Amino acid sequence: MEKNAKIYVAGHRGMVGSAIVRELKRQGYDNILTRTHQELDLTRQEAVEAFFEAEKPEYVFLAAAKVGGIVANESALADFMYDNMVLGMNVIHAAWKNGCKKLEFLGSSCIYPRMAPQPMKESCLLTGALEKTNEAYALAKISGLKYCEFLNRQYGTDYISVMPTNLYGPNDNYHPTHSHVLPALIRRFHEAKTNNLKSVTCWGDGSPLREFLYVDDLANLCVFLMNRYSGNETVNAGTGKELTIKKLTELVAKIIGYQGEILWDVTKPNGTPRKLLDVSKARQLGWVYKTELEDGIRLAYEDFLNNPMRAER
């Protein structure tokens, strides 16, 4: 990407989009195009097409999405599928119609089969059944990824995709029921410490294994790939390291300073038993993550404490 190229970051107010904007500015890109949801509803095809016709962005980072944890996914399956599929298709299609040089589609590791061989390689896509608790979101993300691939094949475009593992960091969503596991734990243990609660109850039995990537590391990879990668196959974004939810919970409690008892509600779902990405492809391209989990959680907790409006979401 040329330093003065017009770059559109869709979803710039979200955790991933805001990190991409920070990384672009850090690297000297100064012609960054953004729109809030109020200014541009990406689920409205005519509005998206009018925006692309007027602005003609040369590069697009598609980081906009309707996201949430297990509760949000299970309670709004239709909304998650429709919103994510429609906004993805609208942006990708409008970019193609208006001659966008390159587009990068941001997906999620939930696109891979529930019982995929571990660690999960990019090639295991569509080789088995998806995890039911986030099937709707996964199907929408798979559709976006495949549409990019099919445009490349049919029209010779240079559209790529990246599939991040579980993300966390600045601008995360700390909603008590609609957030992902790590921000949910940060909020729960912070409130337990503040209110001197003797115990905290967590979902499941703590056995699932998870991998976490600090969002600024992902943003660095996104810009790296936009400049150095072309291909139909997606690229996994992760650390290649995992830990149990139980260990994660204990780590968050330690960082926050909560000393009460941690209980487990085994009547609640665990989700996918294991989700470790094979990150050898990104490594072979020359990229490795920088932020270790404990350091990243400390930074995320700082963000939580310093942004009261975000903490109340």
C-alpha positions in Angstrom: 0.0 0.0 0.0 1.3 3.5 -0.9 1.5 5.8 2.2 -0.9 8.2 0.7 -3.4 5.6 -0.7 -7.0 6.0 0.3 -7.7 3.2 2.8 -11.2 2.4 4.1 -11.4 0.7 7.5 -14.9 -0.7 7.9 -15.8 -1.0 11.6 -13.3 1.5 12.9 -15.0 1.9 16.2 -14.8 -1.7 17.1 -11.9 -3.5 18.8 -10.3 -4.8 15.6 -11.1 -1.8 13.4 -9.8 0.7 15.9 -6.6 -1.3 16.3 -6.1 -1.4 12.5 -6.5 2.4 12.4 -3.9 2.8 15.2 -1.5 0.5 13.3 -1.9 2.3 10.0 -1.3 5.6 11.6 1.8 4.2 13.4 3.2 3.1 10.1 2.6 6.5 8.4 -0.6 5.9 6.5 -2.5 9.2 6.7 -5.4 8.9 4.2 -7.7 6.8 6.3 -11.4 6.7 5.5 -14.0 5.9 8.2 -17.8 6.0 8.7 -19.8 5.4 11.9 -22.8 3.1 11.8 -25.1 6.2 11.9 -23.3 7.7 8.9 -23.3 4.4 6.9 -25.3 1.3 7.6 -23.4 -1.5 6.0 -26.4 -3.7 5.8 -28.1 -1.3 3.4 -26.9 -2.2 -0.1 -27.8 1.1 -1.8 -26.0 3.1 0.9 -22.8 1.0 0.6 -22.8 1.3 -3.1 -23.3 5.0 -3.0 -20.4 5.4 -0.5 -18.0 3.4 -2.7 -19.0 5.2 -5.9 -18.4 8.6 -4.2 -15.2 7.7 -2.3 -13.5 5.1 -4.4 -11.2 3.7 -1.7 -8.1 1.9 -3.0 -7.7 -0.5 -0.1 -10.3 -1.9 2.3 -10.0 -3.6 5.7 -13.4 -5.2 6.4 -13.4 -5.4 10.2 -17.1 -4.5 10.7 -19.2 -7.3 12.2 -22.0 -8.0 14.7 -20.1 -9.9 17.4 -20.7 -11.5 20.8 -20.1 -14.5 23.1 -22.0 -17.8 23.6 -25.1 -16.1 25.0 -25.4 -13.5 22.3 -24.8 -16.0 19.5 -27.3 -18.6 20.8 -30.1 -16.0 21.5 -29.9 -14.2 18.2 -28.9 -16.8 15.6 -30.9 -15.2 12.8 -29.6 -11.7 13.5 -26.0 -12.8 13.6 -26.3 -14.6 10.3 -28.2 -11.9 8.5 -26.3 -8.9 9.6 -22.9 -10.4 9.1 -23.6 -12.0 5.8 -25.3 -9.0 4.3 -22.7 -6.4 5.4 -19.9 -8.6 4.3 -21.4 -9.2 0.8 -22.3 -5.5 0.5 -18.8 -4.2 1.2 -17.0 -6.8 -0.8 -19.3 -6.5 -3.8 -19.2 -2.7 -3.8 -15.4 -2.8 -3.5 -15.2 -5.0 -6.6 -17.7 -2.9 -8.6 -15.6 0.2 -7.9 -12.2 -1.1 -8.7 -10.7 -1.5 -5.2 -7.1 -2.6 -5.5 -7.1 -4.9 -2.6 -9.5 -5.9 0.2 -8.8 -7.8 3.4 -11.7 -9.7 5.0 -11.6 -10.3 8.8 -13.1 -13.6 9.8 -12.9 -15.8 12.9 -11.5 -19.2 14.0 -15.1 -20.4 14.6 -15.3 -21.0 10.8 -13.4 -24.3 11.4 -15.1 -27.6 12.2 -15.9 -28.2 15.9 -13.8 -31.3 16.0 -11.1 -30.2 13.5 -7.6 -31.8 14.0 -5.6 -29.6 16.3 -3.9 -27.3 15.7 -6.2 -26.2 12.9 -4.7 -25.6 9.6 -6.3 -23.2 7.0 -7.0 -26.3 4.8 -9.4 -27.8 7.3 -12.1 -25.3 6.4 -15.4 -27.1 5.4 -14.2 -30.5 6.3 -16.7 -31.1 9.2 -19.6 -29.8 11.2 -19.4 -26.4 12.9 -19.9 -25.6 16.6 -23.7 -25.2 17.1 -23.4 -22.3 19.5 -21.9 -20.0 16.9 -22.9 -21.7 13.7 -24.8 -18.7 12.3 -21.8 -16.3 12.7 -19.4 -18.9 11.3 -21.6 -19.4 8.2 -21.7 -15.7 7.5 -17.9 -15.5 7.8 -17.4 -18.5 5.6 -19.6 -16.8 3.0 -17.5 -13.7 3.0 -14.2 -15.6 2.8 -15.5 -17.7 -0.1 -16.9 -14.7 -2.0 -13.4 -13.1 -1.9 -11.9 -16.3 -3.2 -14.5 -16.6 -6.0 -14.0 -13.0 -7.1 -10.3 -13.7 -7.3 -10.9 -16.8 -9.4 -13.5 -15.3 -11.7 -12.3 -11.7 -12.0 -8.7 -11.7 -11.0 -9.1 -9.5 -7.9 -6.6 -9.5 -5.1 -8.9 -10.0 -2.1 -7.5 -11.9 0.9 -8.8 -13.0 4.3 -7.3 -13.5 7.8 -8.8 -15.7 10.5 -8.0 -14.5 14.0 -8.2 -16.7 17.1 -9.9 -15.2 20.3 -9.0 -11.5 20.5 -8.8 -9.1 23.4 -7.5 -5.6 24.2 -8.4 -1.9 23.9 -12.0 -1.2 22.9 -13.2 -4.7 23.8 -16.9 -5.3 24.8 -17.3 -5.8 28.5 -21.1 -6.4 28.5 -22.0 -8.7 31.4 -23.8 -11.3 29.1 -23.0 -10.4 25.5 -19.1 -10.3 25.7 -16.5 -13.0 25.0 -14.9 -15.0 27.7 -11.8 -12.9 28.5 -13.5 -9.4 28.8 -16.4 -11.1 30.6 -13.9 -12.5 33.2 -12.2 -9.1 33.6 -15.5 -7.4 34.4 -16.7 -10.2 36.6 -13.6 -10.4 38.8 -13.3 -6.6 38.9 -16.9 -6.3 40.2 -16.3 -9.2 42.6 -13.2 -7.5 44.0 -15.0 -4.1 44.3 -18.0 -5.7 46.1 -15.9 -8.0 48.3 -17.7 -11.1 47.0 -16.6 -14.4 48.5 -17.0 -16.3 45.3 -17.4 -16.0 41.6 -19.2 -18.6 39.5 -18.0 -19.3 35.9 -19.7 -21.2 33.1 -18.9 -24.8 32.3 -16.2 -26.9 33.9 -13.1 -24.9 32.9 -11.7 -27.7 30.7 -11.9 -26.2 27.2 -8.6 -25.0 25.7 -8.4 -21.5 24.2 -5.8 -19.4 22.4 -5.8 -15.6 22.8 -4.2 -12.9 20.6 -3.8 -9.2 21.6 -5.7 -7.1 19.1 -2.8 -4.8 18.4 -0.8 -7.8 17.3 -3.6 -8.8 15.0 -3.7 -5.2 13.5 0.1 -5.5 12.8 -0.5 -8.8 11.0 -3.4 -7.3 9.0 -1.2 -4.5 7.6 1.6 -6.9 7.1 -0.6 -9.2 5.0 -2.1 -6.4 3.0 1.4 -5.5 1.9 2.9 -9.0 1.5 0.3 -11.6 0.9 -1.9 -12.6 -2.0 -3.8 -15.9 -2.3 -7.2 -17.6 -2.1 -6.5 -19.5 1.1 -7.0 -17.6 4.3 -4.2 -16.9 6.9 -4.6 -17.9 10.5 -3.8 -15.2 13.1 -2.8 -16.4 16.6 0.0 -17.2 19.0 0.1 -21.0 18.6 -0.2 -21.2 22.4 -3.3 -22.3 24.5 -4.5 -22.7 28.0 -7.6 -24.0 29.8 -10.4 -21.7 30.7 -9.7 -22.7 34.3 -6.1 -21.4 34.0 -7.3 -18.3 32.2 -9.8 -17.6 35.0 -7.1 -18.0 37.6 -4.8 -15.7 35.7 -7.4 -13.0 35.3 -8.3 -13.2 39.0 -4.6 -12.9 39.9 -4.0 -9.8 37.7 -7.1 -8.1 39.1 -6.3 -9.0 42.7 -9.4 -11.1 43.4 -8.7 -13.6 46.2 -12.1 -15.2 46.7 -13.3 -18.7 45.6 -13.9 -19.6 41.9 -16.9 -21.9 41.4 -18.0 -23.7 38.2 -21.6 -24.1 36.9 -21.4 -27.3 34.9 -25.0 -26.9 33.7 -23.8 -24.2 31.4 -22.2 -24.9 28.0 -18.5 -25.3 27.5 -18.5 -24.4 23.8 -15.9 -26.0 21.5 -13.5 -28.2 23.5 -10.4 -26.9 21.8 -9.6 -24.2 19.3 -5.9 -23.9 18.6 -4.8 -22.4 15.3 -1.9 -23.6 13.2 0.0 -20.4 12.7 2.9 -21.8 10.7 1.7 -20.1 7.5 1.9 -16.6 9.0 5.3 -17.5 10.6 6.6 -18.7 7.2 5.6 -15.3 5.7 7.8 -13.7 8.3 5.3 -12.6 11.1 5.1 -13.5 14.8 3.1 -12.1 17.6 4.7 -9.8 20.3 2.4 -9.6 23.3 2.4 -12.4 25.9 -1.0 -13.2 27.5 -0.3 -12.0 31.0 1.1 -8.6 29.7 -1.9 -8.3 27.3 -4.5 -8.9 30.1 -2.8 -6.2 32.2 -3.1 -3.8 29.3 -6.7 -4.8 28.7 -7.6 -4.3 32.4 -6.0 -0.9 32.3 -8.2 -0.1 29.3 -11.3 -1.3 31.2 -10.5 0.9 34.2 -9.7 4.0 32.2 -12.8 3.8 30.0 -15.9 3.9 32.3 -18.3 4.2 29.5 -16.9 1.0 27.9 -17.0 -0.8 31.3 -20.7 -0.1 31.5 -21.7 -1.6 28.1 
